[in-house]
Amino acid sequence: MSGAFAERIWRHAQQRFVTAVALGQALGQIAPSLQFAVFGFEFFDAGG
């Protein structure tokens, strides 16, 4: 019983880790564009 429970927890943790890695990679590709957009917004916001 406890073995199956531990296996379920392990699978859940593994899925969350894979999801976090995939999300991190996606954000890594998008991040430069977002940084530029935020910088532009702050620049124009400060100018106004």
C-alpha positions in Angstrom: 0.0 0.0 0.0 2.7 2.5 1.0 4.8 1.5 -2.0 2.0 2.4 -4.4 1.4 5.7 -2.6 5.1 6.6 -2.8 5.2 5.7 -6.5 2.2 8.0 -7.1 3.9 10.8 -5.3 7.1 10.2 -7.3 5.2 10.3 -10.6 3.5 13.5 -9.6 6.8 15.1 -8.6 8.4 13.9 -11.9 5.5 15.4 -14.0 5.8 18.7 -12.2 9.6 18.8 -12.7 9.2 18.0 -16.4 6.5 20.7 -16.7 8.7 23.2 -14.9 11.7 22.5 -17.2 9.5 22.8 -20.3 8.1 26.1 -19.0 11.6 27.3 -18.2 12.8 26.5 -21.7 9.7 28.3 -23.2 10.3 31.3 -21.0 14.0 31.3 -21.9 13.0 31.7 -25.6 10.4 34.4 -24.9 12.3 36.2 -22.2 14.5 38.5 -24.4 11.3 39.8 -26.1 9.6 40.3 -22.9 12.5 42.1 -21.4 12.7 44.4 -24.3 8.9 45.1 -24.1 9.1 45.8 -20.4 12.1 48.1 -20.9 10.3 50.0 -23.7 7.2 50.3 -21.6 9.2 51.7 -18.6 11.1 54.1 -20.9 8.0 55.5 -22.4 6.2 55.5 -19.1 9.0 57.5 -17.5 9.1 59.9 -20.4 5.4 60.7 -20.1 
